């Protein structure tokens, strides 16, 4: 398979100090933005659009969270018909912007009520307004009927087919003033994909860059993004993709009934999975969502679950030793002492993220406690005789 937009995006940005987790989700957000209100999945009586709320959270400026946001905005601004909003704004002003018609470089009027809000510091970009945050929560979900904006002051208007996305960054301290309990428990947090750094990249002064090569790479990237932006209409799931989704979703929902979780992210994660599956399919320029797209989306979304402990205080056990113990226990309680990577992740989404799981698995392999098997349905891990002798 030739390089996709995300492949090229990650290669192009490999020189920068921002972590790959930020670049990957910025790439997903970029695809989501150019799909805007043209692509959807039929979801019962309604339509599910692939709009995403993505928030980068990093404790220090050393993780360079601004650059991926700014770079993605600069790319989508070169695609005709895409509406973007940035800078400091109140939520009513954002709604005004959504309602406004624009003219592109070819003189064509853009009537779409679809847009993406780019904010390198969310708490500074959004004027602190509890009612405004409720509105952002509300417009995340597609409305079959016109969204009516009626206030005593200011203009009145109806928004048709609102599809709103957001790519933003912040840190925990800055968000304290914006993320009150209403935001955390009222649904905004559950609608937002929280992305944390997965690495600390080596330094690069960027003073020895081949700018001609960088320019050529960027142009190739734009060519691929233009192809993604041409997709339109319904995305359909193959039968094996539906089966994969249901095999995960049905037991996950049953398990959810037993969980006490205040942010609502667990109850919303299945929607994120379908949206991300649409994005990863679009990345391959196909509107046929296949089993592998669902598998990737499930793993991507579940790997974020531990990030929400920042706000919910339901801290997951993320130390590698603790994760190793969980893995060994899971394997020991299974027939033939073997499980697939996919099942390990799905069974333990509340205990660890994927990056720390990988580190724990490497440590267990090096210690001789597990062995890896490559099978048709993916990687499996099995306890070794050495591990079983110790356990028994």
N, C-alpha and C positions, 0 to 999 in steps of 0.2 A: 504494500500500500504506500502510495506517495505521501509526502509530508502534508499534514493538515494545517489549518490556520494556527491551532494551538501549538503544534510542533514548531512551526516557524516563529511564532511569537516567543516561545521559550528560548529558542536558539538566538533570536535577535537580542533578547534582553539578558542573556547570560553574562554579559560584561558588567552589569550593574550590581550594586551591593544589596538591593532589596531581596528578601528571601523568595525562593521559588514558589512557596505557597501563595504569596501575594500576586506574583506574576500569573500563576495558573488561574486563580479566581478572577483576576482582572481580565484575562483572555476570555473566560466564560462569560463575564459580564459584558464584554465587548460584543460577543456573538448575540447575547440576549438583546442588547441595545439595537443592533441592526435588524434583528428579526421583528422587533417592535410589535405592532398589532396586526401583522400580516400572517403570522403562523400560530397554530394552536393545536391542541388535542381536544376532541369532543369528550366532555366529562359529564355524563348524564344529560340533563337539559341545558347545561351551560357549556362554555368554552374555557379551557385552561391555557392561558398564554404563558410563554417562558420568561416573563419579567422576573427579575431578581433584586432583592435588597441585600447587598454585600457590604460588610463592615470589617475593615482591617483594624485589629487592636494590637498595639505594640507598646511596651512599657517605655522604651527609649527611642530617641530619634535615630539611633544607630541602625535601626532596621529599615530606614528609608521608605516609609509607607506611602509618601506623597508621590514618588515617581511613577509607580504603576497606574495610579489614578489619573495623573496628568497625561501620561502616554496614551492610555486608552481613550481619553477624551479627545486628544489630538487626532487619533486615527478615525474615530467615528465622525468627527467634524468634516472629514474629507469624503464622506459618503453622502450623496444627494438624498434629500428627503428625511434626514435624521434630525430630530429636535433634541438639543441638549440644554441643560440649565446648570449654571454654576455661580459661585460667588455667594455672598450673604443674602439670605432671603427669609421672609416670613412664609408660612405655608399658604395663606391667602394669595400672596404674590406668586407663588408657584402655580396655584390653580389658575390665576390670571394668565400666566405664561402658557399653560396647557391649552387654554381656550383661544389663544391668539393664533391667527393664521399667518404664515410666513411665505416668502417667495424665495425659491432656490436660485442658483446661479443661472439656470436655464429659463428663468421667468415663470416657472410653474408654481402655483399656489399650493402650499402644504396645509391641509385641513386636519391632519391627524391630531388626536388628543393623546398621543403617545410621546413619551419623553423619558430621558434619563437624567437624574440629578447627580452631578459629580461634586464631591466635597472632600478636600484633603483633610479638613478638620471639621467633623460633623457638628460638634458643639458650638463652633464659631459660625458655621454656615447657616444653621437653623436658628432663627430667633426663638429664644426660649418661650414656648407657649404650649401649655398642657393641651389646650383644645386643638392646636395645630398638629401635635403628635398623634392625637386621636384621628385626625383627618388623614395623615400619612398611613396610619394603620388601616383605615377604611378603604383608601383608593388602591391598596395593594391588590385586592381581589377584584377581578373583572365584574362589572355590573352589566346585566342584560338590559336594564332600563337606563335612560339618561341620568347622569349624576347631576343633580340640581344644586346650584350654588346660590343661596338666597341669604343675604345679610342685610341688616338695617342700613348699614353704610356700605358704599362701594357698589360695583356693578353686579347685576344678576345675570346668570348665564347657565346653559345646560351643556354638559360635556358628554359627547357620544363616545362609546368604546374607549374608555380610559384604560391605558396600559402604561403603568408608571414603574420605573426601575430606579435603583440608586446604587452608586459605587462610592464608598466613603471610607474615611479613616479616623482614628482617634486613639486615646488611651484611657485606661480605667479612671484616672483622676479627673480628666477633662469631662468624662461622661456623667460624673456624679450629679452635676447640676441639671443635666438633661434627662437622664434615665431615672426617673422616680419610680415608685411602686406601680403607678398606673401604666407606665411604659413597659415595665418588666412583666407585670401580671396581666396587662390589658391586651396583649396580642402583638404589639410592635416587635418585641424581642423575638417572639416565635416566628415571625415573618422574615427575620433577618438572619442571614448566614454569617456567623462570626468566624473570622479567619485570623489565626495567630501565626507568628513566625515558626517555620519548621527548621530553620538553620540560621547561622550567622556567617554570612559570606565573607571571603577574604576582601581586603581593601583594594580599591581600584581608583586611582586619581582621575581616570578618564582623560588624561593628557597625552596618551600615546595611542589614541584611537585612529584607525583608518576611516576617515569620514566618507570617502567615496564608497568604500565597501559597506559602511553602515547605511548610507543613502540607498544603495542598490538593494540591500536587505529589506529596508523599510518599504520600498516600492513593491517588492515581491509580496510582502506581507499585506499591503493594501490591495493588490490584485486578488489575493485569496479572500480577503474580507468582502470585496465587491461581489464575489461569487456567492458567498454566504448570504449577503443582503438581497440577492435575487430570488431566494427561496420564498415561496408564498403558498398559503393554503393549509390544508389539514395534514398533520403528522399522524400516521397510523402505526399501531403496534402489531408486530407479527404475533402469531399465536404463542410461540415459545417465549416471547418477551412478556406477554400477558401472564403466562404460567409462572415465569420467574418472579414477576412482581407480586402475584398473589401468594406464591409459596413463601415469600418474605413478609408481605403485608398482613396476611391473615393471622399468623401466630404473633406477629409484632403487636397487632392491635389487641389481641387477647392479653398479651403481657402488659400492655399499657394500662389496662384496667386495674392492675395490681400496683402501679407506680404512683407515688405521691410526688408530683413535679409541678412547681408553681408557674414556670414561664410559659408553658404550653408548647414548647418546641417539640416534645415527643409526639404530641397530638397533631403537629403540623408537618413532621418530617416526611411523610409520604407524599405530600404535595410538592415539597422541594425535590424529592426523588424524580417525580415525573417531569418537572421543569428542567432539571439538570439533564435528564435523559434526552429531552428534546434538544437541548444545547449541544450535547456530545454527538447526537446524530447529525445535527446541522453542521457541526465541525467537519464531518465526513461528507458533506454536501448531499445527504440523503434525507428524505422525509419518511423513511421506513425505520421505525425504532425497533432494533433487534435485541436479542437476549443480552448480548455483550454490553449494549448501551445501558440497559437496566442494571446489570451487575455493576458497571462502573459508577453509575449514579448512586446506587445504594451504598457502595463503599465510600464514595466521596462524601456523602451526606452524613453517614454514621460516624465517619472519622472526625467530624466537627463537634460531636455531642459533648465531649468533656470541656469544650471551650466555654460553655454556658455557665459553668460553675463560678466564673468571675462574678456573675450577677446573682445567681441563685444560692450561692454558698453551699451547694451540694457537691463538695469537692470529691472528684473521682480519685481512686488510687492510681497514680501514674508512675510510681517508681518502678524501674525495670525489674527489680527483684520481686516485687509484689505481682507484677504482670506475669513474670515467669511462673510463679506459683499458681496463678489462675489458669495458665495454659496447661501446665502439668496436670492439674486437677481435672480440667475438662477432658484431656486425653485419657486419663486413667479411668474415667467413668464411662468411656465409650467402647463399643465393640471393636475388637482388634487394636484398641488403644490408638486410634487414628481418626483425625478430623481434617476437613478441608479448611484452607485459609478463610474462605468465604463464610463457613459456618462459625469459625472462631470469632470472626468480626461481628457477625450478626448476633451471636449469643452473648457477647460481652460489650455491646456498644456503650453501656453505662459505666464500664470499668476503666477503659483506656482508649486512646486514640491510635490510629494506624501507625504513625511514625514510631511511637514508643513500643507498640507491638513488634514491629520489625526489629528494633534493637534487642528486645527480649528474646525473640526467636533466634537471632544471630548468636546471642550469648548462650542459649540452650544448645544450639548445634555445636558450638565450639567446645562446650563442656561434655559433649557426647550424650546428652540426655534425649535428644530428638533427632530424627532423620527426616529428610525432605524427599517426597515422591512427586514426580510430575505426571499427572494423569490427564485424560481427555477433558475433564471438567475443571482443570486448574491444579494448583499446588495443594498437596496434602502433607500433614505432619504426623509422625508416629513416634511413640515412646520407644527408646532403645532397650535392649536387654539390661544394660547397665542401669538405666533409670528404674526399670521394673524391679530389679534385684534390690535396689535401695528402698523403693516404696513398699515392697512386700516383706 
